[in-house]
Amino acid sequence: MTALDLAFLVVAGFATGVVGYVSGLASIISYPALLAVGLSPLAANVTNTVSLVAVGVGATAKASRKLLERGRTLAIWAACAAAGGVVGALLLLISPEESFETVVPYLVGMASIALLAQPLVRRHIGDAEVPHIIPVAVFVISIYGGYFGAGAGVIFLALLLIFTAESMWNVAILKSFLLGTSNLVAAVIFGVTGPVHWTAALALGAGALVGGWCGPPIVAVIPPTVLRVGVGIGGLGLAGWLALS
């Protein structure tokens, strides 16, 4: 891998960090970037998962105190995310990629539609929250996150916006933390057993760390409706790209 390739990955990593925090669409930049520098699809997938841990670290560093205030609830959700990440990583290593990736565009597309329809859904729910659904849903989404992950952030956003009364800012932080947790445990497994390209992972991760750190101030100034609609439309675009690729 040339110095130009590494520089390209650092820049792509920064964009990945910003976009990943703001929208949950990190892999739409990072995964094609890894393919562009010559990695195979499987190597790009596992290397991408390792690199995206940096987005969660950078994004949640500024909000660690606010996250910890959630106490037992956050611990339960994190445990579910970690368990799902383990299952997803093992599925990737033992099963044909096609067996799961067939449904990925539909998952991302449905989550994007749910985001766009969130105000209508919340009107039906009212001010009620449905916390008992979240641990199971976090586990299931994290399986997908550990397996492939493109659009997992969008699915987390849709889940938390629809089934809780949290603000967009809080949901963005929670999404980054839960996705980072599932990525971390999957990355440990891939680091031991998967074809991780460590040089590429470090270059992409370095940029993603800085990009994730820059994400919260950006979200703070974007109107929530604009952000929600933008992510929903972007998610539909990602679903189309995944279906055709």
C-alpha positions in Angstrom: 0.0 0.0 0.0 1.5 3.3 -1.1 1.8 6.5 0.9 -0.8 8.1 -1.4 -3.2 5.2 -0.5 -2.7 5.9 3.2 -3.2 9.6 2.8 -6.4 8.9 0.9 -7.6 6.6 3.7 -6.9 9.2 6.4 -9.0 11.8 4.5 -11.7 9.2 3.8 -11.6 8.3 7.5 -12.2 11.9 8.6 -15.2 12.1 6.3 -16.3 8.7 7.6 -16.2 10.0 11.2 -18.2 13.2 10.5 -20.8 11.5 8.3 -21.0 8.5 10.6 -21.8 10.6 13.7 -24.1 13.0 11.9 -26.0 10.4 9.9 -25.0 6.9 10.8 -23.9 6.3 7.1 -20.2 5.9 7.8 -19.7 2.8 5.7 -21.0 4.5 2.6 -17.6 6.3 2.6 -15.2 3.9 4.4 -16.1 0.6 2.7 -15.8 1.9 -0.9 -12.6 3.7 0.1 -11.0 0.4 1.3 -12.1 -1.4 -1.9 -10.6 1.5 -3.9 -7.1 0.9 -2.4 -7.2 -2.8 -3.4 -8.7 -4.7 -0.5 -11.0 -7.7 -1.2 -14.6 -7.4 -0.1 -14.1 -9.6 2.9 -10.9 -7.9 4.0 -12.5 -4.5 3.4 -15.5 -5.5 5.5 -13.5 -6.7 8.6 -11.0 -3.8 8.2 -13.9 -1.3 8.1 -15.4 -2.7 11.3 -12.0 -2.4 13.1 -11.6 1.2 11.8 -15.1 2.3 12.8 -14.4 1.7 16.5 -12.6 5.0 16.3 -15.8 6.8 15.3 -17.5 5.7 18.4 -14.5 6.7 20.6 -14.2 10.1 19.0 -18.0 10.8 19.0 -18.6 9.8 22.6 -15.5 11.2 24.2 -17.2 14.6 24.7 -20.4 13.1 26.1 -19.0 10.3 28.4 -20.4 11.9 31.5 -23.9 12.3 30.1 -23.8 8.7 28.9 -22.7 7.4 32.3 -25.6 9.2 34.0 -27.9 6.6 32.3 -26.4 3.9 34.7 -28.0 0.5 34.6 -30.0 1.1 31.4 -26.9 2.0 29.4 -25.1 -1.1 30.8 -28.0 -3.4 29.7 -28.1 -1.8 26.2 -24.3 -2.0 25.9 -24.3 -5.7 26.9 -26.9 -6.4 24.2 -24.8 -4.5 21.6 -21.7 -6.4 22.6 -23.5 -9.8 22.4 -24.9 -8.9 19.0 -21.5 -7.8 17.8 -20.1 -11.2 18.8 -22.8 -13.1 17.0 -22.5 -10.9 13.9 -18.8 -11.3 13.7 -19.0 -15.1 14.0 -21.7 -15.3 11.4 -19.5 -13.4 9.0 -16.6 -15.7 9.5 -18.5 -19.0 9.2 -21.2 -18.3 6.6 -21.3 -17.2 2.9 -21.6 -13.4 2.6 -24.5 -13.6 0.2 -26.7 -15.4 2.8 -27.1 -12.3 4.9 -26.3 -9.4 2.6 -29.3 -10.2 0.4 -31.6 -8.7 3.1 -29.3 -5.7 3.9 -30.8 -3.2 1.4 -34.3 -4.0 2.7 -33.2 -3.5 6.3 -31.6 -0.1 5.5 -34.5 0.9 3.3 -37.1 0.1 5.9 -35.1 2.0 8.6 -34.8 5.0 6.3 -38.6 5.0 5.7 -39.2 4.7 9.4 -37.0 7.8 10.0 -38.9 9.8 7.4 -42.2 8.6 8.9 -41.1 9.2 12.5 -43.3 12.2 13.3 -46.4 10.3 12.2 -45.4 7.2 14.2 -44.7 9.3 17.3 -48.1 10.9 17.0 -49.7 7.4 17.2 -47.5 6.5 20.2 -47.9 9.9 21.8 -45.6 10.6 24.7 -45.2 7.0 25.5 -41.9 5.2 25.5 -41.4 1.5 24.7 -38.2 0.7 26.6 -38.8 -3.1 26.8 -38.4 -3.4 23.0 -35.0 -1.6 22.9 -32.6 -4.3 24.4 -33.9 -7.0 22.0 -33.7 -4.6 19.0 -30.2 -3.4 20.0 -29.1 -7.0 20.1 -30.6 -7.8 16.6 -29.2 -4.6 15.0 -25.8 -5.3 16.5 -25.8 -8.7 14.9 -26.1 -6.9 11.6 -23.5 -4.3 12.7 -21.0 -7.0 13.5 -21.7 -8.9 10.3 -21.6 -6.0 7.8 -22.8 -2.8 9.3 -23.5 -0.4 6.4 -26.5 1.6 7.5 -26.6 0.1 11.0 -26.4 3.6 12.4 -29.5 4.6 10.5 -31.4 1.6 11.9 -30.3 2.6 15.4 -31.5 6.2 14.9 -34.9 4.9 13.7 -35.2 2.6 16.6 -34.4 5.2 19.3 -36.3 8.1 17.7 -39.5 6.0 17.4 -39.5 4.0 20.6 -38.1 6.7 23.0 -38.8 10.4 23.5 -35.1 11.2 23.3 -33.9 14.3 21.5 -32.0 14.0 18.2 -28.8 15.0 20.0 -29.2 12.3 22.6 -30.1 9.7 20.1 -27.0 10.5 18.0 -24.8 10.0 21.0 -26.5 6.8 22.0 -26.3 5.5 18.4 -22.6 6.2 18.3 -22.0 4.5 21.6 -24.0 1.3 20.9 -22.6 1.0 17.4 -19.1 1.6 18.7 -19.7 -1.2 21.3 -20.8 -3.7 18.7 -18.0 -2.7 16.4 -15.4 -3.1 19.2 -16.2 -6.6 20.2 -16.5 -7.6 16.5 -13.1 -5.9 15.9 -11.5 -8.0 18.6 -12.7 -11.2 17.0 -11.7 -10.0 13.5 -8.3 -9.0 14.9 -7.6 -12.5 16.0 -9.3 -14.6 13.3 -10.1 -12.3 10.3 -8.1 -10.9 7.4 -7.7 -7.4 8.8 -5.4 -5.1 6.9 -3.9 -3.3 9.9 -2.1 -0.5 8.0 -5.3 0.4 6.3 -7.3 0.1 9.5 -4.9 2.5 11.3 -4.9 5.1 8.6 -8.7 5.0 8.2 -9.2 4.9 12.0 -6.9 7.9 12.6 -9.1 10.0 10.3 -12.3 8.6 11.7 -11.3 9.4 15.3 -10.9 13.1 14.5 -14.0 13.1 12.3 -16.1 11.5 15.1 -14.8 14.1 17.6 -16.0 16.9 15.2 -19.4 15.3 14.8 -21.3 16.5 18.0 -20.7 20.2 17.4 -22.1 19.8 13.8 -25.2 18.0 15.0 -25.8 20.7 17.6 -26.3 23.3 14.9 -28.3 21.3 12.4 -32.1 21.6 12.9 -33.4 18.1 14.0 -36.0 17.9 11.2 -33.4 18.7 8.5 -31.0 16.1 10.0 -33.7 13.4 10.2 -34.9 13.9 6.7 -31.4 14.2 5.3 -30.4 10.9 7.0 -33.6 9.2 5.8 -33.0 10.2 2.2 -29.3 9.3 2.4 -30.3 5.9 3.9 -32.6 5.2 0.9 -29.7 6.1 -1.4 -27.4 3.7 0.5 -30.1 0.9 0.3 -30.2 1.4 -3.5 -26.4 1.3 -3.7 -26.2 -1.9 -1.6 -29.0 -3.5 -3.7 -27.1 -2.8 -7.0 -23.5 -3.5 -5.8 
